[in-house]
Amino acid sequence: MAGLTAYVGFFEICSPKKGETVFISAASGAVGQLAGQFVKSFNCYVVGSAGSKEKVDLLKNKFRFDDAFNYKEEPDLDAALKW
């Protein structure tokens, strides 16, 4: 079910154009991880947020997100969300 949710959310609801930046909240969860992979396969820049350093490392190193941050430790979320 996670795959279908990620697919529909990305391709049907989000409908990004190639090269755009896509932000995924809760990116280390089942749906977020898959959505990030769809984003990367569509040649978009993907940024995710997660709740721990370990999850951020997972996003960047295993799932190849372009950038990720820990929302619990980020002092300025507005600044973190401006690319």
Stockholm file with secondary structure:
# STOCKHOLM 1.0

chainA/1-83         MAGLTAYVGFFEICSPKKGETVFISAASGAVGQLAGQFVKSFNCYVVGSAGSKEKVDLLKNKFRFDDAFNYKEEPDLDAALKW
#=GR chainA/1-83 SS CHHHHHHIIIIIIICCCTTCEEEETTTTSHHHHHHHHHHHHTTCEEEEEESSHHHHHHHHHTSCCSEEEETTTCSCHHHHTCC
#=GC SS_cons        CHHHHHHIIIIIIICCCTTCEEEETTTTSHHHHHHHHHHHHTTCEEEEEESSHHHHHHHHHTSCCSEEEETTTCSCHHHHTCC
//
